[in-house]
Amino acid sequence: MSTEDAITKVTMPKWGLSMKSGKITAWFVAEGDEVAEGDDLADIDTDKITGALESSGAGVVRRIIAETNEDVPVGGTIALIAPADVPEDLVEEAARAAREELDSGAVDEVAGPALGAVQVDGRTISYATLGTAEETVLLVHGYGGDKNSWLFVQEPLSTRATVHAIDLPGHGDSTKDVGDGSLDTLAGALLGFLEQQGIERVHLVGHSLGGAVVTAAAAREPGRIVSLTLVAPAGYGDAINADYLRGFASASSRRELKPHLLHLFADPGQVTRQLADDLMKFKRLDGVQQALDSLLGTLLDGDRPGIDAAGLLQKFAGPVTVVWGRADQVLPAANAAALEGRAQVTYVDNAGHMVHMEQPSAVVDAVAGVLDG
């Protein structure tokens, strides 16, 4: 590798299909700091949520290109990382070129995930794919979410695996008909996606309702599933915030919805007007209310959980990893006790139910650990 090749450009990430630019709200590093893979570099504010950008490798922060509160297009270089022995004149030349690129706005467009759709049992299942590596990971969102909820997780994992994120029936761009809304129907949609894509072996990652769905899929076809990573999964333990679920399903305006969204995050500042507006836009689509009501009947049995994923897990003998936010107000972290002795459980501080959005590195590290064996 030449000394020029040793200079790594840190670029504005594409966190989500609609993201065009981001604003750096804070730098956590300064020029001259040594960083390791996974270290937080900066806070990035998108139109949906603020997240921490992590370093993809080790080295020395040689230049900060973009200033705090500067809007930078996706793909624009915001910093340079290089070993300490890379000559200063080469770093300075690269920094000047990166600054000129930002000032001119001539930043190469970043394609982002490849979008697609398959037909499963008469339903359209939408998906987004990043990466081309040999191993395959499938991400499954929770109740009321969609494939975009993995915006901070899919990109870093795509350097190690081909990473698909799907919209379950009733969500995102998939068909809104959920049939009987049962866990078996949702697991069938997941397994149908794998069949249509010709995926013979896969690592499944599921959040909340998605955690129960991937467990049910593993119980039906254990030979196809390499591992499970469960992120605040439904169906384990006895505690569930039924008021939140009913409130989310019934809210008919942003004003009604926002108080319920505060239960999703440890940091209430993550509940932005844009997030509430996007969810209300989704809830007003034809067929969504019926889908949410049907799935609510699956999630709840009165005020208690309506799913027993722990029983289904007994049919899967592969490795299971669990990530749970300590401040989860929807499915409390105490539910993880139901997985003691069966799974490696990581509890995450300063994270609520949306742990994969508030502390995405915890989920990325858990899945990467499984991929690395």
URDASUL-V933046 format. One record per run of one state. SS is the DSSP state (@ for helix, = for strand, . for the rest). FROM is the first residue (numbers start at 1). TO is the last residue. Records with the same first field share a line. If there is no record, write none. Layout:
SS: FROM-TO + FROM-TO
This chain:
.: 1-7 + 12-20 + 28-33 + 36-39 + 46-49 + 55-58 + 65-70 + 74-76 + 83-87 + 105-113 + 121-122 + 131-135 + 141-146 + 151-153 + 158-161 + 167-182 + 198-201 + 208-208 + 221-221 + 232-241 + 251-253 + 262-267 + 271-272 + 284-287 + 302-303 + 306-308 + 314-318 + 326-332 + 340-343 + 349-354 + 359-359 + 372-373
=: 8-11 + 21-27 + 34-35 + 40-45 + 50-54 + 59-64 + 71-73 + 77-82 + 114-120 + 123-130 + 136-140 + 162-166 + 202-207 + 225-231 + 300-301 + 304-305 + 319-325 + 344-348
@: 88-104 + 147-150 + 154-157 + 183-197 + 209-220 + 222-224 + 242-250 + 254-261 + 268-270 + 273-283 + 288-299 + 309-313 + 333-339 + 355-358 + 360-371
